[in-house]
């Protein structure tokens, strides 16, 4: 196949001028087109400027302005003024200084309103406005005295050629979801913007009108008619640095459904407190935030709210609340049924309730409270009452007829609790409490509207301490429960210790204004039962009885806690063997006295218990048998009187070993040394019975004692005792006493046993711790002893006795000592015996009288010789 030879294309570079004429013509034409276009544009601009100037200066001010004013006046039924009307190439149609008046006051003022028209809408017979902008509006909204609003007179009459859109009506008004097609031009607005505006609200329904402004109002309406209107708005309450009210949402016309979100921040509720005045609620300070989700559909309004309050002070009557709270709540309101259903939760922190009659104030409240239509409740409330931290539970049912129940639990300081009992319950405890106790208080009422409360609770003591007034030793280790109501205290077997001993107390106290007290005190050795009433400072005792060890008592009377004055009468039955435990400080002395027996006493006591010596006391003491120092007295009877510090015992008597003892005594308590005087009389006391209660019970001694004593002295100094008396022993047999045994051994032979001291007597004086006598006489069947003697309080003895031999009793046979004794004692005193030492261990010294001995021997010899 033969190849085809290609011819080279001619190069343009080689023919530079071949197309130049055509290119030059094209460029020239292009420039001319541009010039033409520019000329046309300039012409159009000039024409538009001329037309715009004509419109702005001729048509709009003279014709359109009037039309607009009349249209607005016809629509609002208000007076309207318009400052100017013009067209701006950037803003479109601009209205300046538009004012709508209600009477002589401007209720709507717009500094500038503007809108742009889309020209191509005219092809479709539509006036399409992308947006209407309202700048610097001022709206005056007033609530009149009759409750109507000044803007309520605005009307929206039907206008031919303008699409009538559904509006948000009452549920009873029917909505036509498919409006008839309009005739002529229709208007479509896609957006309305309001900014830099102010709303001034005035409420003239109050005596003093309420005024409030909203600044920096911004509203954006997005219209998707006839279906939906969406909106977004914000405003600022004066005093805030930035807008604090925000609103957005939408309204669906066919479904008549509204949904919106409202946000409010840093609102001062006190500015709106005027709306709470009719209910008596006042708001003084605080801030609040709120976030509200609103929905309206099918005639049901639903609200989901989140409200936060900080430092909010709310008051009603005397009660004031300072709240820091957050509330989450849901509400549904049916317009058809007229019913509201709600529920939610309120959280409180560091809140305060003050001005309460019962507790004055509750501080530091922190709680989570659930509420609904049926009531409110909380299981965990923390608060401080009377500076005492408490934990509480709250339940309130039926707001129409409220039923309230509150439980408060705490661990409290007992010193503070004592102040609470005094201030709130008028219960004055005569002493000081210390320690801690578990505390529960229940407050309940089914008549909350009348303020009638039932209050009860208890204190659980754990090792508490009570120091009573006028009692030195405290009560310790108090454990147990004390229950109380508004008018009653109750305790059952509360345990405690006093002076190392364990006790249990049960008590019931009623009527705190004038308390009635019933109590029972138990221990291992003690039982006390008391019923008394306290009227101010006076304690009226209707019963005071009990038993301690083997002793019992009962008393009635009254006692003044302020003056310590008492007027008490009663009876006691004392087992004297218990005195050592009654009076532990004197146990050693009491043990030496060895008291025994049961003493029954009736008494009357009147005076200041802090000064016993000045009290008036009368007592009658009886006992079948009393024993002191081992000696027994039977049929004991004593009458005791005390007045103005003087003790008077007009009679004290008892039977004493076959005889009687009578005593009369007085003492002066007003003197520092307690001087006293005693008269003692003893009759017919049998030694043979008395000895049975002494170490000499096995000795062969008998006799009858009679004597008397008159003495006086000082109670604190036995050495000052002085007195005088007499003592006589008859029908006696005293030989086996240690003192007389020694005398027998000194005078007679050991196997001589016929001598018996059967009688003794003396008059004595007591002084300087000694008992003195100068006429001691001891008589026996063979010898008489007489002379002075002195016995000391320390049992010492010092005597000098003369020995006189009785002639008729001289033995005719016997030992040499017997005969000698008979011979030298035939004619009277033949010796003196000196006795020293102690009564238990006496010492003897024999001193013969030689003159009488010689004379006796001479008489015997002379008698013998005369017989012979």
ABEGO torsion letter per residue (X at the ends): XBBBBBBBBBBAAABAAAAAAAAAAAAAAAAAAAAAAAAAAAAAAAAAAAAAAAAAAAAAAAAAAAAAAAAAAAAAGBBBBBABBBBBAAAEBBBBGBBBBBEABBABBBABBBBBBBAAAAAAGBBBBABBBBBGBBBBBBBBAAGBBAAAABBBBBBBGBBBBBBBBBAABBBBABBBBBBEBBBBBABBBBBGBBBBBBBAABABBBBBBBBGBBBBBBBBOAABBBBBBBBBBBGBABBABBBBEBBBAAAGBBBBBBBBBGBBAAAAAAAAAAAGBBBABEBBBBBBBBBBBGGBBBBBBBBBBBGBBBBBEABBBBBBBBBBBBBBBBAAAGBBBBBEBBBBBGBBBBGBAAAGBBBGBBBBBBBBAAEBBBABBBBBBGGBBBBBBBBBBGAABBBBBBBBBBBBBAAAAAAAAAAAAGBBBBEBBBEBBBBBBBBBBABAAAGBBBBBEBBBBBGBBBBBBGBABBBBGBBEBBBBBAABBBBBGBBBBBGGBBBBBBBBBBGAABBBBBBBBBBAABBBBBBBBBBEABBBBABBBEBBEABBBBBBEBBBAAAGBBBBBEBBBBBAAAAAAABAAAAAAAAAAGBBEBBBBBBBBBEBAABAAABBBBBBBBBABBBBGGBBBBGBBBBBBBBGGBBBBABBBBBBGGBBBBBBBBBBAABAAGBBBBBBBBBGBBAAAAAAABAAAABBBBEBBBBBBBBBBBAABAAABBEBBBBBBBGBBAAABAAAAAAAAAABBAABAABBBABBBBBBBBBGGBBBBAABBBBBAABBBBEBBBBBAAGBBBBBBBBBBBAAABBABEBAAAAAAAAAAABEBABBBBBBEBAABBBBBBBBBAAAAAAAAAAAAAAAAAAX
